[in-house]
Every structure is written in structure tokens, then in C-alpha cells.
């Protein structure tokens, strides 16, 4: 009695611009003895893994930041729409001025800097380097949130309101 053994190996890799690349290989063999299964599975897995890994190294077309999925020039936006209010049109931030945090956090950090004489862009940059070892524009959302809190404290402004689970009763804090 012949025993059929099917093996499949698949791999998917993430690529820039929310793209991905995947490859899969399958093979089917017939065995005459059930005791061969374990050795054959190991052999097939190694063979398929090696083959897929060799082929997936050649991703072919990969979209870049300056093209859409069809290879055409992409509009210079961050995927959000920008409102038009009468003649007051707001434009997307320049491509060279990208921040990793949210637009709201970016605006708040810039507002703190603009409205407080004691806090300059350099002070904010130095604090970011001290806290996280990276510049303000490279901060992620959580890091930007911490920077905002510290800048507000430096400016003498009250810290943002804490949620109930963050607050501790006075008896426990002492």
C-alpha cells in the first residue's frame, strides 16, 4: 500500500509602502513504508525551505515612496485630506518636514515652543535627545506624548489630567 505525503512551505515578507511579497512551494511524494515518514518530512522541509528562501530574495517590482502601486507618481500627501475653508487653504506638510508622531502632537509641540519664550526649538530638541536619544521629528506617538508632558512642566503649565487608574490616593503615595 502506497502512502502519499504532501508538504508545503510558504513565506511572506513585508516590503516598503505597505507592500508584501510571498512565495510558496509544494511537493507530493509516495512512500512504500510508514517508517520513512519522519525522515522524508525532514528532507522535504529542508528542501522546500531552501528553495523558497532562494527564490524570495528576488522581490521584483517594489513600490517606492514616490510612486503609487501602478508605478505612477504619487501625490505628495500623507493619505489624509486637507480641508479647504474659503480662500484659506491648508496644505500638507512639506515632504522634507516629516514627523513620526501625529499631526496633532507635532502642532502641539510647535505651539509650546512658539508660545513660551523659555522653550526654544533647541531646548525641545535637546530634551528629546536626553530622553530618547533621537530628534523630535523621529519620536513615535508615545515618545512625543512624554516630550509634550515634560515641555509643559518646563513651561510651568499644568500637566494633562490623569485618568482615575493613574491617580494614587494620598495615603498610598506617602
Residue pairs with C-beta under 8 A, 6 or more apart in sequence:
2 30
2 31
2 32
3 30
3 31
3 32
3 33
3 34
3 37
4 28
4 29
4 30
4 31
5 28
5 29
5 30
5 31
5 37
5 40
5 41
5 44
6 26
6 27
6 28
7 26
7 27
7 28
7 29
7 41
7 44
7 45
7 48
8 24
8 25
8 26
8 27
8 48
9 24
9 25
9 26
9 45
9 48
9 49
9 51
9 52
10 22
10 23
10 24
10 25
10 52
11 22
11 23
11 24
11 52
11 53
11 56
12 20
12 21
12 22
13 20
13 21
13 22
13 56
13 59
14 20
15 21
15 59
15 62
15 63
16 62
16 63
16 64
16 65
17 62
17 63
17 64
17 65
17 69
19 62
19 63
19 69
21 56
21 59
21 60
21 62
22 56
23 52
23 55
23 56
24 52
25 48
25 51
25 52
25 55
26 48
27 44
27 47
27 48
29 40
29 44
31 37
31 40
61 71
63 69
63 71
65 74
66 73
66 74
67 73
67 74
68 74
76 92
76 95
77 92
78 92
78 93
78 103
80 92
80 103
82 89
82 90
82 91
82 92
83 90
84 90
93 99
93 103
93 106
97 137
98 137
99 105
99 106
99 136
99 137
99 139
100 137
100 138
100 139
100 140
100 141
100 144
101 109
101 139
101 140
101 141
101 143
101 144
102 141
102 144
105 141
105 144
105 145
105 148
106 144
108 148
109 124
109 136
109 144
109 147
109 148
109 151
112 119
112 124
112 148
112 151
112 152
112 155
113 119
113 120
113 121
113 123
113 124
113 151
116 155
118 154
118 155
119 151
119 154
119 155
123 154
124 136
124 147
124 151
125 135
125 136
127 147
127 150
127 151
127 154
128 134
128 135
128 136
128 139
128 143
128 147
129 135
131 143
131 146
131 147
131 150
132 139
132 143
132 147
134 143
136 144
136 147
139 147
149 159
149 160
152 158
152 159
152 160
153 159
